[in-house]
Amino acid sequence: MIRILVFAVLLITASAAKAQCGQDYGREVEGILANLPSLEGERPRLVLVGSSTFRLWHDAQAHFTQFEVVNAGIGGSCFNDLIAYREQLFIETRPEVVALYEGDNDLAAGISEVEILRNAELIIEWFQVRTERRVPIVIVAPKPSPSRMALAPKYRRLNKQLRLLAQRYQLGFVDTWAALCTPEGVPNPEFYQADRLHLNDMGNAALANAMNEVLPKWLRISSLAKL
């Protein structure tokens, strides 16, 4: 009986995890677009597209002072959600550089690495055609989280493939594991909130440092493409 109850709980948990992908995020997208008029400025626009790792980053602007930052993150989202709202998130936000963070919730929801990569490639190819390759993408690899270390082998395989995908399409790539792990290769607990999943201020600062090592190069490429 106990085994049956445990199995039932696991099924419910797995279903809940999968349900976060493919939800109706229309209201969240409307909120992102509604804030755009107040963000007009002279600095190049960096649009953060992805899940809660970006969405909860309330002081992102302070970490990327060379940019005008649009936080287009949607908590709980997956790659297929970005496909559903690609026009609004990638085009209507009017980016000059896109930082893309997804794959984290996909893996936790049990989506295969093959499907994740297929969805990522679909977005990249669509965006490069849609913008005539004039707006660069920087892929930010799914981060290591203490609460998801059981999935660490899948994260490492996925991130390796995302790096190769970035190379193939001439995109930027940010290695979050190098930025957020200790020298022993485990997530630094000082970087995470109590839920052991989301980053705290120290973690965001460490992630920003890694991203700022990559973003300036792609901003220059974006500027040259407009000449």
N, C-alpha and C positions, 0 to 999 in steps of 0.2 A: 504493500500500500504506500509506504514512504517513497519507494522508488517511482511509483506511478505519479505521486504528487510532485516529486522533484522534476520528473520528465515534463509534466504539464506546465510547471513554472518556467522551465527552459524554453518550451515552445512559445509561451506567451511572451517571454522576454525577447526571443528571436523575432517574433512577429512585430513587436513594438519597434525593435531596432530597424527592421526593414521598412516599416511604415513611414519613417522619417524621409525616405527618398520618394519623390513623386507626389508630395503634398501640394495643395493649392497655396502657392506663395504670392498670389496676386497682390494682396494687401501690402506685403513687405516690399515688393517691387514698386508699387505705387508710392510708398513712403520714400524710397530711395530717389525716385525721379522727382518727387515733389520738393526735395531739398536742393536740387541742382541750381535753381536761379540764384540762391544766396552764395554760391561757390564760384561765381565768375571772378577771374583774376588774371594777372599777367604771367604767373608761373605755369610751366607745363603741367598738364593734368595727369596724375597717377590714379587709376581706378583699381581698387582692391576688390576682386571678384572671387567669391568663394563661400566658405561656411563660417561657423562661429569663431574660428581662430581669427578671422578678420572682423566679423560682425561685432565681437565684444571688445575690439581694440579701439576704445573710445578716444584715446589721445594719439592716434596714428599720425595726425598732422604734425605733432610736435617732434616726431621721429624722422619725418621726411620733409624737412623745411625747404628743400629745393623744389618741391612739388606743391601743387594744389591737389589735395587728397580728396577723392570721393570714395567713401566706404560703401561699397555695393555688396557687402557680405550678407548672407542669409543663414541664420542659425539652423542647423539640421539638414542643410542642403547637400545634394550629391551632384555628380557630373550630369546626370540626366535632367536635373532641375535647371542647370545652366543652359542645357539644350532647349528646354521648353521656353525659357525667358531670354534667349540669347540676344535678340534684337534690342530689348530694353536694357539689359545689363552691359552689353559690349558696345552697342552703337549709340543708343540714346544718351548714355552717360558721357559721350564725347571724349574718350580717352586719347592721350598721346603716348602713354605707356600703360599696359595692363599687367598687374600682378595676379596670378591665378593660383588659388589654393583650393584644391578639392582632392578627393580620394580617401580622406580620413573616414568620413561617415560611410562611404561606399564599402570599404573593407569591413567596418564594424557591422554593417547590415548584411554581410554575407555575399555581396556582389563579387563575382569572380574578377581576378586581375585582368583577364582577357577582355571582359566587357568594359571594365574601367578604362583600359587603354583605348579600346575602340571608341568609347564616348569622348575621351580626351582628344583623340585624333580628329573626330568629327568636328568638334568645336574649333580646333586649331585650323583645319583646312577651310572651314566655312569662314572664319574670321579673316584669314589671309586673303581669300578671294574677295570677301566683302569690303575690305579696306585696301585692296591692291598692295598688300604687304607693307603699307606705310605706317602701321602702328605695331610696334613690337610687343610680344608677350614674354613675360618672365614667369616660368613655372616655379612655384614655391612648393617643395616636396612635402607630402604629409608628415607631420611632426611625430616624434616619439612621445608617447604619453604613458605615465606609470600605470594608469588604469587599463591600458590596452597592450601591455607587453606580451600577453599570450599570442598576439597577432604579429609580433615583431618580425618573424621570418617573411610573412606576407608583405609587411611594410617595406622591408629591405629589398625584396624582389620587385615590388611595384616601383619604388623610387629609382632603382637601377634602370628599369624600363622607361620611366618618365625622363630620366637624364638622356637616354639614347633617343627618345622621341624629340627632346629639345634640340639635340645635336642635328637630327635629321631635318628638322624644320627651321633650323637656325634661330632658336629661341634662347633666352636666358634661363638659367637654372640655379636655384638656391637650395643648398644641402642643409636642411633643418636639423638633421641628426648631429652633424658636426657642431652646430651652433648650440644645441640644447642638451647634449649629453656630457657626462663627466668623462675624464680620461679613460675610465674603465668601460665606457661605451653604454652606460645606462642613463636614462633621463635624470637630469639634475633636479632633485625634489624642490630646490629653492626657487625654481622657475614656474611652479604650478600652484594653482588654487587648491582649496581643500578637496575638490572633487577629483583631483589627480588627473584631470583631463584638459582643462583650459589653462592658458597661461596667465600668470599674474604680471604685475608691472615689470619685475626683473626679467621674466621670460620674454615679454614683449620687447624689452630693450635689447636682449640678446638676439632675438629674431630680426629686429630692425638693423642691428649691426651687420648681420649676415646679408640682408637684403640690400643694404647700402653699399656693400662691396660689389654688387652686381648691377644695380639699377642705373648708375650713371653711364655706364657703357651703352646701355640700350636706349637711354635718353638721347645720347649723341647720334645713334643710328636713326632714331626717329626724326631728329632735326635734319640730318643729311637727306633723308628720304623726301623731305618737303622742298628741297632746293630745286 
